[in-house]
């Protein structure tokens, strides 16, 4: 049995290297996509975002605040405007990502401890840049305003500690964990590659069994697997899994470090959950290939099944915020448990015992998909032998 499985795996490797439908999708596209995605996010961070200043105060404090804003990582002052209409026009035209308005008499109001309304405009159609702009601007302006009050109290002879307690009675400490600088490349590239790998693996494996009909090689496969569908399915699965390992090594040890300043994506924990993801995708693809003999229909099913995976997986939007039926639909896609495990293993650097449920979920696809594929393909093999008899 083992010898037969190895023969099937070797035969499938030869087919992968021979047929463009296989080697383009499994050996060429994954590294190309990694190069493309890593290159897109090569800048890593949203830095020096263009911001306009509407300064009606035109005072020493407003100029000091503007200088402090310019020192932040995300804000780069590029425009000075004179009216709200001009400011909004720049936001609409995309010349600036945000704007800040200093009102008239701002200095007097701050020093006399009267309410001051400094307005921050952000273009929230760009979600992450808008949040970064608001975060940095709010931090600078609140700190600067508190500093003005602190200096005023200390000039009256009040001790610094007491003055600080009056100005800021509650001090907030913020810890941004796991991706504190909002690194686009660190967050998006591995996830997008996993989505692409899931889609390509299911699409290719959906042709693993039924493509034998088109190439008129079912009789050859029957001889190699000794008439056993389990040998054929397991051998083919091992071949596709080994191809996925080759892709993983190329992406994590060669291509990704080129764009990540030498940092490696490879880890044994990530390799384990990636292997389970690929095994789950192979199982789904084998089942589809055994059910649908028509190649076009099998591809359509694969596209319909994999296309919404990125949205439903929870990678860009939390699943608990989705309707209940969408949450259930998300659970029948291999990418969903992988994303949960990926966050814990890759970002949080947790050991695999924290992702036991996710790993069991991915194994469930193999437990269901492979036996179904074996049962259905056994009938196909038997029918083929009867036709040739």
N, C-alpha and C positions, 0 to 999 in steps of 0.2 A: 504493500500500500504506500509506504513512504517513498519507495523508489519511483512508483507511478506518479505520485504527487510532485516529486522533484523534476521528473521528465516534463510534466505539464507546465510547471513553473518556468523551466528553461525554454520550452516551446513558446510560451507566452512572451518571454523576454525577447525572443527572436521576432515575434510578430510586432511587438512594441517598437523595436528598432527598424522594422521594415515598412509598416504602414504609416503614412503621414498622419492619419486621424489619431494615431496613438502618440507617436513621438513628438509631434508638434504641441499637443495639449499637455503632455506629461513631462517632457524634458526640455522643451524650448520656452514655452510660455511662462512657467513659474519663475525662472530667473529673470526673464525679460520684464515681467510685471513687477518683480521686486526692485529691479533697477529703476523702473518708471516711477513707482510709488515713493521709493526712498529719495529719488531725485526731486520729486515734486515738493516733498517736505524737508528738503535738505537744510533749509534755514532753521529748522527745529522750533523756533519760537515766533510769536507775533510781537515783534519789536518795532520801536520807532514809528508807531501808527500816527498818521497825520491828524493834527488837532488844531482847531481854530480858537482864538481868544477874542472875546467881545468884552473889552475893558472900558466900562463907563466910569469906573472909579478913577482910573489914570492917576494912581497914587503910589507912594513908596511900597505900601503893603501889597498892592495888586502886582507890582513889578517883582516883588520878592516871591510872591506865590507863583507867578509865572516862571520864574527861574527855578524854583523847587520842582514844579511840575515837569520841566524840561529834563531834570536829572533822573527821572524815573525811567524804567526799562521800556515801558510800553508807549510813553507819550513823547511825541516830537511836534513842537509848535511850528506850524508851517504858514499859518494865515492869521491876519488881524482883520477883524470885521467891525463895522460901525452900526449894524442894525440886526434885528432878529431875522428879517427877511433875507438879508444877504447870507446870514449864517445857515438858514434852512435851505437856501438855494445851493450852497456848497455841499451840504449833506446829501441832497437829492442828486447832484451831479457826480457824487463820489470823490470830490476833491479832498474831503476830510472824512475821517471815521467818527469824529466827535467834536464837541466844542464846550467851552466853559465861559460863563458870563459872570463878570464881577459888577455888582450894581453900584450906582452912585452913592456917595457918602459911606462906603463900606468901612473905611478906617475909623470914622467917628462912631459908627454903630458898634464895631467890635470893641473899641476901647471903652465905650460907655456901657458895655455888656448888654446891648440891645440886640434883638434877633436880626440876623443877617441871612439873606437868602441868596446863596451862590448856586447858580444853576449849571448842572452838568447835562449836556446833550450827548446821547450815544445812538448810533445806528444799529439797532438790535436785530436787523436782518442779517448782520454778521454777528452771530451769537457770542462766540468765544472772545473775539476782539472787543466787543462792547462790554463784556463783563470785566475784562482786564483793564480797560480804560476807566471804568467806574471804580474798580477796586483801588487802582493807584491814585486816581484823582481824589477820591474820598479820603484815603489815608493821608495824603499830603495836606489837603485843605483842613481837615480836622486837627491834625497835629500842629500845623502852622497857626491856626486860630487859637489853639490852647496855649501855644508858646507866647503869643502876644499877651494874653491874659496873665500868664505866669510872670512875665517880665513886669507888667504893671503892678501886680501884687507885691512882688519882691522889692520894687522901688519904694513901697510904703514901709519897708522894714520887716515884712512878714518872713518868717523862716521858709526856706525853699520847700521843705517837706510838707509844711502846712499849706503853703500856696499850691503845691501840686495836688494835694488832697481836695482842695476847694475847686480847682480847675478841672481835674479829672478824678472824681470820687470813685469811679469804677474803671479799672484798667483791664482791657480785654487782651488775652493772649490767644493767638491763632496759630494752629499747626496744620499746614497743608501737607498731607501725607501722600506718598507713593508717586506722585507726579507733580511736585510743588511748583514747577516753572511752566506747567501746561505745555510740555514738549509735544508738538504735533507728531514728530517722527516716532518718538518712543511710544506714543499712544496709538496712533492710527495705522502705521505701516504693518506691524505684526498682525493686527486684527484684520486689515483689508486683505493681506496675503492669505490668511486662514480662510476668509470667505471665498477668495478666488480658488484656493486649493480644494475646498469642499465642492464647489460648483464643477470644476474641471474633473475631479475624481469621479463624482457621480455620473456626469455626462459621458465620460469615457467608458467607465465600467458598465454603464447601461447598454453598451455595445459589445460587451465581452463574450456573451454566449450567442446572441442572435446574429452577430457579424460572421459567425462560422457558416451560416447558411449562404450569405452573399459571396464569401470566398470559396464556397464548395469544399470546405475542409472539415466538415462534421465527421466524416468517416475516419479521417486521420486522427482527429481528437479522440474518437471512440477507441481506436487501437492504443493510443498513448495512455489513456486513462483506464484501460482494461474494462471499458463499458460501465465504469462507476461515475455517476454524476458527482458524488462527494469528492472523489479524487480530482475531477476536473475543476470544480468550484474552489476547492481549497488550494489547488496548485495555482490557478489563475489569481486568486486573492493574494497569495504569497508574492507573486510576481509584481502585482500592482503596489502592494505594501512596500516591497523593497525599492520600487521606483520612488515612492513617496519619501523614503529614507534618504535616497540620493538627493532629492530636491531639498529636504530639510538641511542636509549637510552643506549643500551649495549656498543656500540662502543664509543660514545662521553663521557659518564659519568663514564664508568668502565674500559674498555680495554685501550683506548688511553692515559688516564692520567697515567697509569702504566709505560709507556715508555717516557712520555713527562714531567717527573719531577713534576707530579701533575697538570700540565696545562690541562685545559678542552677544548675540541673541541666544546662543546655545546654552542649554542647561538640561540635565537629565530629567528633571521634573517636567519641563516643557516638552522634552522629547517623548516622555511617557504619555502625556495627554494628547500630544499631536498624533502619536501612533494610534491611540484609541479613537481619535476623530477620523483618521484615515480608514481604520478598520470598520467603523460605523458607516462611513460613506461607501466603502467597497461593498458592504453587506446590502445597503439600500440599492446600489447600482446593480448588483448581481440579481437581486429579486426582481427589479424592473426588467432586466435583460431576459430573465426566465419567463416572465409573464407576457411580455410584448415581443413577438417575433418581428414585427414591422419596425425597421430601424428609425424611420421618421417619427413614428408614434412614440417609441421609447425615448427619443431625444426630446420630443415635446413634453412628455411626462417629467423628464429630468429637469427641463427648464422651468416648468410650472412649479415643481417642488423646491428647487433651489433658489429661484429668483428673489423671493421675499425674505430669505434667511437673514440678511444683514439687518433689516429693519426689525424683524421679530425676535432676534437673538438677545436683545437688550444691550447691544454694544453702543448704540447711539442714544437710546431712550430706555429708561427702566421699564421692565415688563410689568411691574406692579401698577404702573400708570396706564396700562393698556386695558381694554375691555376683557372680561373673563374669557370669552371665546377665543380672542387672539392669544391669550396666555396659553390656552390648551393647544392651539395650533402650533405655537412656538415650541412646545415640548416634543413634537414629533419630528423635529429637525435636529440633526447631530450637532449643528453649530451652537445651539442653545446651551447645552451642558458644557460644551467646550469653552464658551465665552465666560461662563461662571468660574470654571476651573482656571482659565487663563488669567483672569483678574487676580485670583488668589496666589497662583504659582509665579506668575511673571511680575506683576506690580507689587504685591505684598510680600513676595519671597517666602511664602509659607510652604511647609513640607506637604507631601502628598496625602498625609492622613487627613488633612483638612478638605480634600476634594474627593473623598471616597464615594459620596453619593453621586457626584457628577461623573466619576469614572464608571460606576455601576450603570448609570443612565446610558452612557455611550456604549458599554458592553451589551446592553439590552438590544440595541439595533442588530448586533451580530448574532445574538442568541435567537432572534426572530427571523432576520433576513436571510442568513445563510442556509438554515434548514429548509425554508420555503423554496429558495432557489434550487437546492439539491433535489427536492421532491419533484418540482416542476420540470427541471432539466433532465431528470431520469426518464420521464415520459418522452421527452423529445429524442433522447438517445435511442430508446427502444423503438420508437416509430421510425427513426432513420434506419436502423438495422433491418426492420421488417421491409422497408421500401427497397433496400439494396439486396435483400435475400432473394 
